[in-house]
Amino acid sequence: MPSSVSETPTKRKATPEVTSNHFSSGDCESIDNSALISDRDAHKTCYLLERSGKATKKAKTNHAFISLDQSIPESDVHVVDRWTLYTNTIDTIQTKIENLLNDADESTLQRVWKYVTSTRDYDEDAYTQLPVGLVLAGSNISSHTRLFANMSHHIEQQEGKKFATVVLALREASSLREALRKIISQLVGQRKADDEDEITAPMNTASQGDQTDKRLSYDLDLLVDWFVKQESVEKIVVIIEDADGSDSNVLTEVIRMLFVYRNRLPFVLLLGIATNLPIFNTKIPKRTMRMIDFQSFDILRTDDGLTRLVDDVLLSSSTKLLVGPALFRSLLKRYNNHTKNLETFTWAIQYAYMAHFFANPLSIIIESPKSSVMSKDHIIALRTVPSFKSYINDCISKEDCNTKHIRGLLTDPSSLIAFLRSCQEEFFEFLSRQSDCLKLLDVLQDASSIYGSTIGKRTRAELYADAISGELRGSSFVRELVLFISKMSSATVDNLSRLIDQIFEKNAIVRKMKDGWNIGTMNGKANHLKLISNISKSIQGFLHANLRSYTDIVFHELFVFDAVSLCENAFAPKYRASIEKALMEPSFYLGHQGGFEKPFLSMAHALYRESGTLINVYDYWRALSQSLRSSDIETMDPGGSSALNEYEIGCESSPLTLSESQTVAVFYKVISELKYLGFVKETSSRRSGNKNAVAVLQKQVWDGL
Amino acid sequence: MMAGLSDERIQELAQEFPSRLNQFDLLNCILSNDKGTNPTTIALVGQSSSGKSCVLRRFLQEVRFSHTWLSCDECVSLRILFQRILAALRAIGTQDPNKLDYSISCHNFSLFVTQLNDTLKALAFEHAHFVVLDRIDELGEPYESFYQLIINIGNMLRYDGLTFILVSSGTEPRSSVTTAFPHIYFQPYSKAESLAILRMESPDSIRSMLRSTERELSDVQLTSLWSSFSQVIIDTYFPLYGPDIQQLKSTVRRAFPIYAKPVLDGVVGILASNRDSQSGFVKLYKINQPLLTSEELVRNSFVSYVRGSNATESSAHHDMTVYSKYLLCAAYLASYNKPRFDIRLFSRIRENRRRIRNATKHKFKDKINSRNFAPSPFEYERLLAIFQCLVPDKIDSVTDIQTQFATLVSLKLITRAGIGSDSSGASSVDILESRTKWRVNVSWDIALQIARDIKLQIENYLMD
């Protein structure tokens, strides 16, 4: 159950490999089929399955893109161009995203560090409590390992003080002894490499060195000995990354042991909590609570992260490809409802970029359109772009149409490219104006909510999709904000102008608009009314002019990527559809082009689809053996038998000589597999009205599940 | 040889420990330096923090008997305790008694007794030696059989001179109740005695609690401040903690810096003379009333303490995802509703026939609130069906739902029923079975809280 294995059903086989290059490491690794179920992998959000057997012939080039000859005849240069464009864009995005994620962590790490340093130095006072930091790390447990490894690194690397850290996953330690053993071995072992002469304490009874020391490996006295010899270590920070996902008995026992030793070993305990405090509270007995002195930390303000993502990645000045509104909405929905994980969000954006450059031959124009880059075919393809066509149509339908201009676009490549370049300029302008508008709306909301407006604040991430699709222009939300402006007091005016100064410090356009208000020159009540009407008009004008839809731009298909279903299928596949598709068309996944033997399961499934809700087992067997025999006769070619043997391991027979008993074996196997997949259920036959007991399978059909 | 302490000395010692004269006297009577007259085992029993360890420690320090002190709560297993006892005994008489020799490992009782005999033979005590097993009830393993062994160890040792002192704050194991050996009982402190103990803090340690040294107070001032503070603390917290000195002292350590801050800041006048102290105390008390009336210092829950700070708004950011909450609510409903009511609760099909029959049948059963029962297992498919009914918008069966379910399972909010050791009954479940059974693992309070977050009227879907 926990391992949601999703293979990306893309039409081109190369795509999964591309993905593996650009997912950040840590959460997503390619793994063997056999290792899939291991506990370590249980919390990954994404799995990549390596195809076993013959690999499809690898491209000789050092990139993973293939020529898109079906749509446009492309030369190798173009493919390489697309590849380099893709890698360049994705690199810039990735650094930004990494900065964003790290910055978000940084402040909390700093606070945790401060807490660790501020805890009481160890002394002989028997009434001190064990300092515990509760790190609220969010419910997305797949990122916890990375986070706590970071935290441990951060604490160890700080200058001035020397702390030893241990990261412990309690799900890997089933008992107190094992947990203590892990803590001790990590510390004592870890230091051993640094200065071998100082440490002689062996890690466990079996280790070489001092043969006379037969202390058990979970005896904390070992750690005491080690600590006494460490002169520089001031504190021992124990990080438990899954405090609430673990057996709470072990956790309380560990806390008790650390508490008992607190006056000899200066422990600081950091607990990673994936749920929230009320739930965690129910898992810790009051008796344990009395041993600890705690403080809580929030790790990641993910919603702020989204806003920053919109600013830094989606609408930044270097953005060349815009994530479309429908795609963004679907991503946001998935984020809120399913993941709450900024990392998966950024992966989806990276995937969108990859899909654009991979599948769109015209994507090469994103880097300043030059005639040298483009072939004739590209020019022809450019003229077939829908937005360009409708632009030409519009031009023609106008009364004073510029025939020369249109003719130039349709016949002369260089003028088309010049036009394309101007369109791109327009697109960049559009981006920066959108960004301004979103920030301005933010400022207006801030100014108004301070004064008790009833409108709940909408973040930039929430507004993004509406803004770029032009739906925000004239919407009730904007109208209410403008209404607020026309009612505001002079204090609010000051506040607003201060906020605008602060945020749009270097933005000439917004500053120009603001300078037009002439704040400060007018005093008195009449003047105030005049001023605010002035302001509201100018802001309304500004928003109206700039909250355009991206579809107004000609060639927007080249600058905006909005394929929702592609991304949804890749990241949140519908499993029932996938399983049924795999059974109905096994060639889709097995990668064989026609003329091969279907797996037995797939045959059985075909019969299953044809039957009613109750399937008599004997009938089923007859039908299956019949279809096995008939398919034997059909596939006489040797290629078929190899395909069969490859995918039906354990069934040694060649399809030509399938004896009766082998057929029965195949049938049993198939039935149990169908049962395991949840297609059928064994049921008592009496319900169906028969008095004699007849083995019957019941179909388990449920729409949408 | 010295025969214990004189009565006068015991009187002096008892000054340091309120109402422990009797215990000192008993210790003095029972224990002696002569190895022939000591019992093999004695026990000090009484509630936690009733002064057992410190009285014993003070006594042994005073009479200067040779002894070994071992804290059992530091030992995760009996093996460690055995090893430490032997190592400590073997270190006696060597040049460096602090360097312990851990070359022996000891797996079981009989080996322990054998090795103890060997050690005693080598040591050949002239005088009595005492091994104190402090907090024996907090040993990491069940300690009943060990307790029994120590009580009867006199029969198994071939060399005398060794006496075990057991210090225990739990009840004695049932198997050992009938065995007669000396017990010293430490009765719990009364309120006045607790106050006296709190007041005994030395000026230096009070000063170290304050940490800041900006404004020096004289010893007299400190003591006066401290004694009024102790009175306040006892009045406030004695009803809550009882005579638990440990708790009281740790509360005192947290509260005192805040309490004394107005004095250090000079807001409240120095409480030097008796005449001023009354008014100064009242002023100080008034300033600190919020501290003493709030639950901030009690801290037996993570939540109430955190609410005090500004963390309430931030907790929303770290909540589970929306559908996880729905899944959890669905799991609660699946566990606490019987499957036969599902149609009535979650569909619009009318079901008149059954209602009449149920009303008569379950007259007696309904007396117990079903929320107090253990959650019953449910099938995964049933959970999904209920989930679909609860979620307001139509959702596709994407893998994200399964991932979230898996996350809830690894957070132990939902547990797998009938697999491995955590099942209540025998596990006859086939792992390859396509149907899996699960159980919700959150209480009604939490379920209600989560349902409120997603604005789900969970009560409407429960049968009770």
Contacts between the chains, C-beta under 8 A, distances in Angstrom:
chain1	res1	chain2	res2	distance
A	1	B	380	7.7
A	1	B	402	6.7
A	1	B	405	7.4
A	1	B	406	6.1
A	1	B	409	7.8
A	1	B	436	6.8
A	2	B	403	7.9
A	2	B	406	3.6
A	2	B	409	6.9
A	2	B	410	7.1
A	3	B	406	7.9
A	4	B	399	4.2
A	4	B	402	5.3
A	4	B	403	5.1
A	4	B	406	7.3
A	6	B	399	5.8
A	42	B	406	7.4
A	42	B	410	6.7
A	43	B	407	7.9
A	43	B	410	6.6
A	45	B	403	6.7
A	125	B	205	7.9
A	125	B	253	7.6
A	126	B	246	7.9
A	127	B	246	6.6
A	127	B	249	4.3
A	127	B	250	4.5
A	127	B	252	8.0
A	127	B	253	5.6
A	128	B	250	7.5
A	128	B	253	7.3
A	129	B	250	6.1
A	134	B	302	6.8
A	136	B	315	7.4
A	136	B	318	4.7
A	137	B	318	7.6
A	138	B	317	7.8
A	138	B	318	5.0
A	139	B	318	7.2
A	139	B	319	7.1
A	139	B	320	4.4
A	139	B	321	6.6
A	139	B	324	6.5
A	139	B	407	6.7
A	139	B	411	7.5
A	140	B	407	8.0
A	141	B	407	6.0
A	141	B	410	6.4
A	141	B	411	7.2
A	171	B	410	7.4
A	176	B	76	6.1
A	176	B	140	6.7
A	177	B	76	5.9
A	177	B	77	7.0
A	180	B	76	6.4
A	205	B	105	6.8
A	211	B	103	7.9
A	212	B	101	6.9
A	212	B	102	6.9
A	212	B	103	4.0
A	213	B	102	4.9
A	213	B	103	7.2
A	214	B	83	7.4
A	214	B	102	5.6
A	214	B	103	5.9
A	214	B	104	6.6
A	214	B	105	4.1
A	215	B	80	7.7
A	215	B	83	6.7
A	215	B	102	4.8
A	215	B	105	7.9
A	216	B	77	7.3
A	216	B	79	6.0
A	216	B	80	5.9
A	216	B	83	7.4
A	216	B	105	7.5
A	218	B	76	5.6
A	218	B	77	7.7
A	218	B	80	8.0
A	219	B	76	7.3
A	219	B	80	5.3
A	219	B	83	7.9
A	220	B	74	6.8
A	220	B	76	7.8
A	221	B	74	7.7
A	221	B	84	7.9
A	242	B	410	7.9
A	244	B	411	6.2
A	244	B	412	7.2
A	245	B	410	5.2
A	245	B	411	4.8
A	245	B	412	5.9
A	246	B	412	7.6
A	247	B	412	8.0
A	248	B	412	8.0
A	253	B	140	7.6
A	256	B	73	7.7
A	257	B	74	7.9
A	257	B	76	6.9
A	257	B	140	7.9
A	260	B	71	7.4
A	260	B	73	5.0
A	260	B	74	5.4
A	261	B	74	6.7
A	274	B	411	5.5
A	275	B	320	6.9
A	275	B	411	5.9
A	275	B	413	7.1
A	276	B	315	5.6
A	276	B	318	6.1
A	276	B	319	6.2
A	277	B	302	4.6
A	277	B	303	5.3
A	277	B	306	5.8
A	277	B	315	6.8
A	278	B	302	7.9
A	278	B	303	5.3
A	278	B	445	8.0
A	278	B	446	6.4
A	278	B	449	6.4
A	279	B	413	7.3
A	279	B	442	6.9
A	279	B	446	5.6
A	280	B	302	6.4
A	281	B	301	5.5
A	281	B	302	4.7
A	281	B	303	5.4
A	282	B	442	7.7
A	282	B	443	6.3
A	282	B	446	6.6
A	284	B	302	7.4
A	286	B	300	4.7
A	286	B	301	7.9
A	289	B	299	6.8
A	289	B	300	5.2
A	289	B	301	7.1
A	289	B	302	7.7
A	290	B	247	6.4
A	290	B	250	7.7
A	290	B	299	7.9
A	290	B	300	7.0
A	293	B	254	7.8
A	294	B	299	8.0
A	294	B	302	6.8
A	294	B	305	7.7
A	296	B	302	7.3
A	296	B	306	5.6
A	296	B	311	6.1
A	298	B	311	7.5
A	298	B	314	4.9
A	298	B	315	7.9
A	298	B	317	6.6
A	298	B	318	6.2
A	299	B	318	7.6
A	300	B	317	7.9
A	301	B	314	7.7
A	301	B	317	5.6
A	302	B	317	6.2
A	303	B	317	6.2
A	334	B	400	6.8
A	336	B	321	7.0
A	336	B	322	6.0
A	337	B	321	6.0
A	337	B	322	4.8
A	337	B	323	4.9
A	337	B	400	7.8
A	338	B	321	5.6
A	338	B	323	5.8
A	338	B	398	7.9
A	338	B	400	4.0
A	338	B	401	7.7
A	338	B	403	7.5
A	338	B	404	6.4
A	339	B	321	6.4
A	339	B	400	7.1
A	340	B	319	7.9
A	340	B	320	7.4
A	340	B	321	4.7
A	568	B	398	7.9
A	572	B	398	4.1
A	572	B	399	5.9
A	572	B	400	4.8
A	573	B	398	6.8
A	573	B	399	5.7
A	574	B	396	5.5
A	574	B	397	5.9
A	574	B	398	5.5
A	574	B	399	7.8
A	575	B	397	6.6
A	575	B	398	7.5
A	575	B	399	5.5
A	575	B	402	7.3
A	576	B	397	5.6
A	672	B	432	7.8
A	675	B	434	5.7
A	676	B	432	6.3
A	676	B	434	4.8
A	677	B	434	6.9
A	678	B	381	7.9
A	678	B	434	4.9
A	702	B	381	7.7
A	704	B	388	7.5
A	704	B	396	7.4
A	704	B	397	5.9
A	705	B	381	7.1
A	705	B	384	5.9
A	705	B	385	7.5
A	705	B	388	7.8
A	705	B	397	5.5
